[in-house]
Amino acid sequence: MSDNKLSSFWKVSIEDETKKNPNLTVDKIKEIRDWITTQEHLPNITDHNIVMFIHSCKYDLERAKLTIDLHFTYRTLMKDIFTKRDPEGDDVNLIRQCCKTTVLPGKDSEGNFVLWGHMYNSDLKKFKFASAGKLYIMTADVLQLEQGTVPGVVTVYDVKNMSLSHLLSTPVSIIRHYVIYCQDASPFPVKAIHFVNTHPVMDKLMTLVKPFIKSSVWKIQYFHSNMDSLYKHIPKDIIPQEYGGNGGSLEEICENNFEKLRKYREFFLEEEKMRVDESKRADKTRATALADIFKKLNVD
């Protein structure tokens, strides 16, 4: 078992996880742990991390190994999103002046948690896509610390105030980094991705990222020009009141979320040490392949 100091931040025990998930066994955790010891380039991750990847990969251990490698490799390479993850840092505080991000208090009918993001201020001086992605993933990280494995996660992005200027001010590589990480390296089973208040700029965004989106992910994307169609997927009882729901004030929910992130500041600062050391990767062919993938992502 891992003696990683980050283990203390997890609120759900390994024993509780095995009770919650009949397909999860100590032997499966051990198999992944034993494999990690042979991968000198990988950090010493927690057993809780291992559980999350096994669960999100539907207990396919070979797929879990690949996802773990991609997860920490991308977190190492995608520095714009995965460095300076300080809830009290300047970039996080600046993005909070134009973007709201939170996990809704309620769950949908299938027990999925809902991550909600909203750009409420279109000021280009405050917006930075990498910082928005950073805050979103930090929120997801705290969700996993507090809930452990969950049936799934649904994401909602309100793109009403996103303009062509926001896209033009963002390096295409950063958008691709975010998309690739979320679809290939997430420790959560993502069940659906919703875009609300869509408009023509979304077509341009989708054109940029579609070549990198897997068909399985494309199928779970939904675009809503109004809220009525979203209500068919997410109960109004958990949707914030600003969107015609009964789920309370989005502003209050977001403030509560940020206060929670601040409580985990030590976790974020420590987690930033959990990165790969490519000089120790035994499979040099794989190292070259990953470098080529990242090089292609960086071509604007």
C-alpha positions as CSV (number, residue, x, y, z in Angstrom):
1,M,0.0,0.0,0.0
2,S,1.1,3.6,-0.7
3,D,2.5,5.7,2.1
4,N,2.0,8.8,0.0
5,K,1.2,11.8,2.3
6,L,-1.6,12.8,0.0
7,S,-3.6,9.8,1.2
8,S,-4.7,11.8,4.3
9,F,-6.8,14.1,2.1
10,W,-9.1,11.4,0.9
11,K,-12.4,11.2,2.8
12,V,-13.5,7.7,1.7
13,S,-11.5,4.7,2.8
14,I,-10.2,1.9,0.6
15,E,-12.3,-0.5,2.6
16,D,-15.4,1.6,2.0
17,E,-14.6,1.7,-1.7
18,T,-14.5,-2.1,-1.9
19,K,-17.8,-2.3,-0.2
20,K,-19.3,0.3,-2.5
21,N,-17.9,-1.4,-5.7
22,P,-18.3,-5.2,-5.7
23,N,-16.0,-5.5,-8.7
24,L,-13.2,-3.7,-6.9
25,T,-10.8,-6.0,-5.0
26,V,-7.6,-5.6,-3.0
27,D,-5.9,-7.9,-5.6
28,K,-6.8,-5.5,-8.4
29,I,-5.4,-2.6,-6.5
30,K,-2.2,-4.6,-5.7
31,E,-1.8,-5.5,-9.4
32,I,-1.8,-1.9,-10.4
33,R,0.5,-1.0,-7.4
34,D,3.0,-3.7,-8.4
35,W,2.9,-2.4,-12.0
36,I,3.6,1.1,-10.8
37,T,6.7,-0.1,-9.0
38,T,8.1,-1.2,-12.3
39,Q,7.4,2.2,-13.9
40,E,10.2,4.4,-12.4
41,H,9.1,7.5,-14.3
42,L,5.7,7.5,-12.5
43,P,5.2,9.2,-9.2
44,N,4.3,7.3,-6.0
45,I,0.5,7.7,-6.3
46,T,-2.0,6.8,-3.6
47,D,-4.1,3.7,-3.5
48,H,-7.1,6.0,-3.7
49,N,-5.8,7.3,-7.1
50,I,-5.5,3.7,-8.2
51,V,-9.1,3.0,-7.2
52,M,-10.4,6.0,-9.1
53,F,-8.6,4.8,-12.3
54,I,-9.8,1.2,-12.0
55,H,-13.3,2.4,-11.5
56,S,-13.3,5.0,-14.3
57,C,-11.8,2.4,-16.7
58,K,-14.6,-0.1,-15.8
59,Y,-12.2,-2.5,-14.1
60,D,-10.1,-3.0,-17.2
61,L,-6.7,-3.1,-15.6
62,E,-4.7,-2.7,-18.8
63,R,-6.7,0.4,-19.7
64,A,-6.3,1.7,-16.2
65,K,-2.5,1.4,-16.5
66,L,-2.6,3.4,-19.8
67,T,-4.9,6.0,-18.3
68,I,-2.6,6.5,-15.2
69,D,0.4,7.0,-17.4
70,L,-1.4,9.5,-19.6
71,H,-2.9,11.3,-16.6
72,F,0.4,12.1,-14.9
73,T,2.2,12.6,-18.2
74,Y,-0.3,15.2,-19.4
75,R,-0.3,16.8,-16.0
76,T,3.5,17.1,-16.4
77,L,3.5,18.4,-19.9
78,M,0.4,20.7,-19.8
79,K,2.1,23.3,-17.6
80,D,-0.4,26.1,-18.4
81,I,-3.2,24.1,-16.7
82,F,-1.3,22.0,-14.1
83,T,1.2,24.4,-12.5
84,K,0.5,27.1,-9.9
85,R,-2.7,25.3,-8.8
86,D,-3.0,27.5,-5.8
87,P,-6.6,28.5,-4.8
88,E,-5.1,31.8,-3.5
89,G,-2.9,32.3,-6.6
90,D,-3.2,35.4,-8.9
91,D,-4.4,33.5,-12.0
92,V,-7.1,31.6,-10.0
93,N,-8.4,34.8,-8.4
94,L,-8.4,36.6,-11.8
95,I,-10.4,33.8,-13.6
96,R,-12.9,33.9,-10.7
97,Q,-13.7,37.5,-11.7
98,C,-15.2,36.2,-15.0
99,C,-16.0,32.5,-14.5
100,K,-18.1,30.6,-12.0
101,T,-17.2,27.0,-11.4
102,T,-18.8,24.5,-9.0
103,V,-20.2,21.0,-8.4
104,L,-24.0,21.3,-7.9
105,P,-25.2,20.1,-4.5
106,G,-27.7,17.6,-6.0
107,K,-27.2,14.7,-8.3
108,D,-29.1,13.7,-11.4
109,S,-31.5,10.7,-11.6
110,E,-28.7,8.3,-12.2
111,G,-26.6,9.5,-9.3
112,N,-24.2,11.5,-11.4
113,F,-22.6,14.6,-10.0
114,V,-22.9,17.8,-12.1
115,L,-20.0,20.2,-12.7
116,W,-21.2,23.6,-13.8
117,G,-19.2,26.3,-15.4
118,H,-20.3,29.8,-16.5
119,M,-18.4,32.7,-17.9
120,Y,-20.4,35.6,-16.4
121,N,-18.0,38.4,-17.4
122,S,-16.8,38.6,-20.9
123,D,-13.8,41.0,-20.1
124,L,-10.9,39.7,-22.2
125,K,-8.4,41.1,-19.7
126,K,-9.7,38.7,-17.0
127,F,-10.2,35.6,-19.2
128,K,-7.6,33.0,-19.7
129,F,-8.7,29.6,-21.1
130,A,-6.0,27.7,-19.3
131,S,-7.0,29.3,-15.9
132,A,-10.6,28.4,-16.5
133,G,-9.6,24.8,-17.2
134,K,-7.4,24.8,-14.2
135,L,-10.2,25.9,-11.9
136,Y,-12.6,23.4,-13.4
137,I,-10.2,20.5,-12.9
138,M,-9.3,21.6,-9.4
139,T,-13.0,21.5,-8.6
140,A,-13.2,18.0,-10.0
141,D,-10.1,17.0,-7.9
142,V,-11.8,18.0,-4.7
143,L,-15.0,16.1,-5.7
144,Q,-13.0,12.9,-6.0
145,L,-11.2,13.6,-2.6
146,E,-14.5,14.0,-0.9
147,Q,-16.7,11.4,-2.7
148,G,-14.2,8.8,-4.0
149,T,-15.8,6.8,-6.8
150,V,-19.1,7.9,-8.2
151,P,-21.5,6.5,-10.8
152,G,-20.4,9.3,-13.2
153,V,-19.9,13.0,-13.8
154,V,-21.9,15.3,-16.1
155,T,-20.4,18.6,-17.2
156,V,-22.3,21.7,-18.1
157,Y,-20.7,24.8,-19.8
158,D,-22.7,28.0,-20.2
159,V,-21.1,29.5,-23.3
160,K,-23.5,32.5,-23.7
161,N,-20.8,35.1,-23.1
162,M,-18.0,33.4,-25.1
163,S,-17.1,35.4,-28.1
164,L,-14.9,34.9,-31.2
165,S,-12.5,37.3,-29.4
166,H,-12.1,34.8,-26.6
167,L,-11.2,32.0,-29.1
168,L,-8.8,34.2,-31.0
169,S,-7.0,35.2,-27.8
170,T,-6.5,31.6,-26.8
171,P,-3.7,29.4,-28.3
172,V,-5.4,26.5,-30.0
173,S,-2.9,24.2,-28.3
174,I,-4.3,25.1,-24.9
175,I,-7.8,24.2,-26.0
176,R,-6.6,20.9,-27.4
177,H,-4.6,20.1,-24.2
178,Y,-7.8,20.5,-22.1
179,V,-9.9,18.4,-24.4
180,I,-7.3,15.6,-24.7
181,Y,-6.8,15.5,-21.0
182,C,-10.5,15.4,-20.2
183,Q,-11.3,12.6,-22.6
184,D,-8.1,10.4,-22.3
185,A,-6.8,10.9,-18.7
186,S,-9.7,11.7,-16.4
187,P,-10.1,9.6,-13.3
188,F,-13.9,10.0,-13.6
189,P,-16.4,8.2,-15.8
190,V,-17.8,11.2,-17.8
191,K,-21.4,10.5,-18.7
192,A,-22.4,13.6,-20.7
193,I,-21.1,17.0,-21.7
194,H,-23.7,19.8,-22.1
195,F,-23.2,23.2,-23.7
196,V,-26.0,25.7,-22.9
197,N,-26.9,29.0,-24.5
198,T,-25.1,28.0,-27.6
199,H,-24.5,30.3,-30.6
200,P,-22.5,30.3,-33.9
201,V,-19.1,30.7,-32.1
202,M,-19.5,27.2,-30.8
203,D,-19.3,25.9,-34.4
204,K,-15.8,27.5,-34.7
205,L,-14.7,25.9,-31.4
206,M,-16.0,22.5,-32.4
207,T,-14.1,22.8,-35.7
208,L,-10.9,23.3,-33.8
209,V,-11.3,20.4,-31.5
210,K,-13.3,17.8,-33.4
211,P,-10.2,16.1,-35.0
212,F,-9.1,15.3,-31.4
213,I,-12.4,14.1,-30.0
214,K,-13.1,10.4,-30.0
215,S,-16.4,9.3,-31.5
216,S,-17.5,7.9,-28.1
217,V,-17.1,11.3,-26.6
218,W,-18.7,13.1,-29.5
219,K,-21.8,11.0,-28.9
220,I,-22.3,12.2,-25.4
221,Q,-22.1,15.9,-26.2
222,Y,-25.3,17.9,-26.2
223,F,-25.9,21.5,-27.4
224,H,-28.7,23.5,-26.0
225,S,-29.8,26.9,-27.4
226,N,-32.2,27.2,-24.5
227,M,-32.8,25.6,-21.1
228,D,-35.9,23.6,-22.0
229,S,-33.8,20.9,-23.7
230,L,-31.4,20.7,-20.8
231,Y,-34.2,20.0,-18.4
232,K,-34.8,16.7,-20.3
233,H,-31.3,15.6,-19.1
234,I,-30.8,17.2,-15.7
235,P,-33.7,17.7,-13.2
236,K,-34.8,21.2,-12.6
237,D,-34.6,20.5,-8.8
238,I,-30.8,20.6,-8.9
239,I,-30.3,23.3,-11.6
240,P,-29.4,26.7,-10.2
241,Q,-32.2,29.3,-9.9
242,E,-30.5,31.6,-12.4
243,Y,-31.3,29.0,-15.0
244,G,-34.9,28.5,-14.1
245,G,-34.2,25.6,-11.6
246,N,-34.9,25.1,-7.9
247,G,-31.3,24.2,-7.0
248,G,-30.4,27.4,-5.2
249,S,-28.2,30.4,-6.1
250,L,-25.3,29.6,-8.4
251,E,-23.3,32.5,-6.9
252,E,-23.7,31.0,-3.4
253,I,-23.0,27.5,-4.6
254,C,-19.8,28.7,-6.4
255,E,-18.6,30.7,-3.3
256,N,-19.1,27.6,-1.2
257,N,-17.1,25.6,-3.7
258,F,-14.2,28.1,-3.7
259,E,-14.1,28.1,0.1
260,K,-13.8,24.3,-0.1
261,L,-10.9,24.6,-2.6
262,R,-9.1,26.9,-0.2
263,K,-9.3,24.3,2.5
264,Y,-7.5,21.9,0.2
265,R,-4.7,24.4,-0.6
266,E,-2.1,22.1,0.9
267,F,-3.3,19.2,-1.2
268,F,-2.9,21.2,-4.4
269,L,0.6,22.4,-3.5
270,E,1.7,18.9,-2.7
271,E,-0.1,17.3,-5.7
272,E,2.0,19.5,-8.0
273,K,5.0,17.3,-7.1
274,M,3.2,14.2,-8.5
275,R,4.7,14.4,-12.0
276,V,6.5,12.0,-14.3
277,D,10.3,11.9,-14.8
278,E,10.7,11.0,-18.5
279,S,14.5,10.4,-18.0
280,K,13.5,7.3,-16.0
281,R,10.9,5.9,-18.5
282,A,12.1,2.5,-19.5
283,D,10.0,2.3,-22.7
284,K,11.8,4.9,-24.8
285,T,9.5,4.1,-27.8
286,R,6.5,5.1,-25.8
287,A,8.3,8.3,-24.6
288,T,8.9,9.2,-28.3
289,A,5.3,8.5,-29.2
290,L,4.0,10.7,-26.4
291,A,6.4,13.4,-27.3
292,D,5.1,13.3,-30.9
293,I,1.4,13.4,-29.7
294,F,2.2,16.5,-27.6
295,K,4.1,18.1,-30.5
296,K,1.0,17.7,-32.7
297,L,-1.2,19.2,-30.0
298,N,1.0,22.3,-29.9
299,V,0.7,23.1,-33.6
300,D,-1.7,26.0,-33.8
